[in-house]
Amino acid sequence: MNTAHKQDNEDALIVVGTENELTSPGWMPVPSELVEVRRLGHKVRRGVIETVMKDKSGFWLAADGVEPRLFVLLHDQKQTIRRIAHSG
């Protein structure tokens, strides 16, 4: 396994390395949390986690106004998921 770990705070989930290792294993998405998803440094979406997949492969952000539900794949090396607050 060949991975590079990046230091970060426990409120962010950063994916790096060839094996899609999670560098902040202390945090996993939980329904009702407000998160921001960034891809290649650009904000994709901010939203409330609606459902987390049982296999921990990803989660659904709830629909918000005109924005539809969005599936977020956790093992994506080009994205950062940051917890904003617990909304519920």
C-alpha positions in Angstrom: 0.0 0.0 0.0 1.5 3.3 -1.1 -0.1 6.3 0.5 0.8 9.9 1.4 -0.8 11.3 4.5 -1.7 14.9 4.8 -2.1 16.5 8.2 -5.5 18.1 8.8 -7.9 18.8 11.5 -10.5 16.2 12.6 -13.4 18.1 11.0 -12.2 17.4 7.5 -12.0 14.2 5.5 -9.2 14.4 2.9 -8.5 11.5 0.6 -4.9 11.1 -0.7 -2.7 8.3 -2.0 -3.1 5.5 -4.5 -5.3 3.3 -2.2 -7.9 6.0 -1.4 -6.9 6.1 2.2 -8.9 8.4 4.5 -6.5 10.6 6.3 -9.0 11.7 9.0 -10.4 8.4 10.2 -11.8 10.1 13.4 -14.7 11.6 11.4 -17.2 9.8 9.2 -20.4 11.4 7.8 -23.5 11.2 10.0 -27.1 12.0 9.0 -28.1 15.5 9.8 -24.6 17.0 9.7 -24.0 20.1 7.6 -21.0 19.6 5.3 -19.3 21.4 2.5 -18.0 19.4 -0.4 -15.0 20.9 -2.4 -13.5 19.4 -5.5 -10.1 20.5 -6.7 -10.4 23.4 -4.2 -13.7 24.7 -5.6 -17.0 24.5 -3.6 -19.3 22.0 -5.1 -22.1 22.0 -2.6 -23.0 22.7 1.0 -25.8 20.6 2.4 -27.2 18.3 5.1 -26.3 14.7 5.0 -29.5 12.7 4.5 -28.3 9.1 4.3 -24.9 7.4 4.7 -24.4 4.2 2.7 -24.0 1.1 4.9 -20.7 0.2 3.2 -19.4 3.7 4.0 -18.7 4.3 0.3 -20.6 7.6 0.3 -23.6 9.6 1.4 -26.5 11.6 0.1 -26.9 15.3 0.6 -30.5 16.2 1.0 -32.4 18.3 -1.6 -32.3 22.0 -0.9 -34.6 24.4 -2.7 -33.9 23.9 -6.4 -30.8 21.7 -5.7 -31.6 18.0 -6.1 -30.3 15.2 -3.8 -26.6 14.7 -4.5 -24.6 11.5 -4.0 -21.0 12.1 -2.6 -18.5 9.3 -3.1 -16.1 9.3 -0.2 -13.2 7.7 -1.9 -12.5 10.5 -4.4 -8.9 11.7 -4.3 -9.8 15.1 -5.7 -12.3 16.2 -3.1 -12.4 17.5 0.5 -15.5 17.1 2.8 -15.6 19.5 5.7 -18.1 19.3 8.6 -19.7 22.7 9.1 -22.1 22.0 12.0 -24.6 19.5 13.3 -28.0 20.6 12.1 -30.3 18.4 14.0 
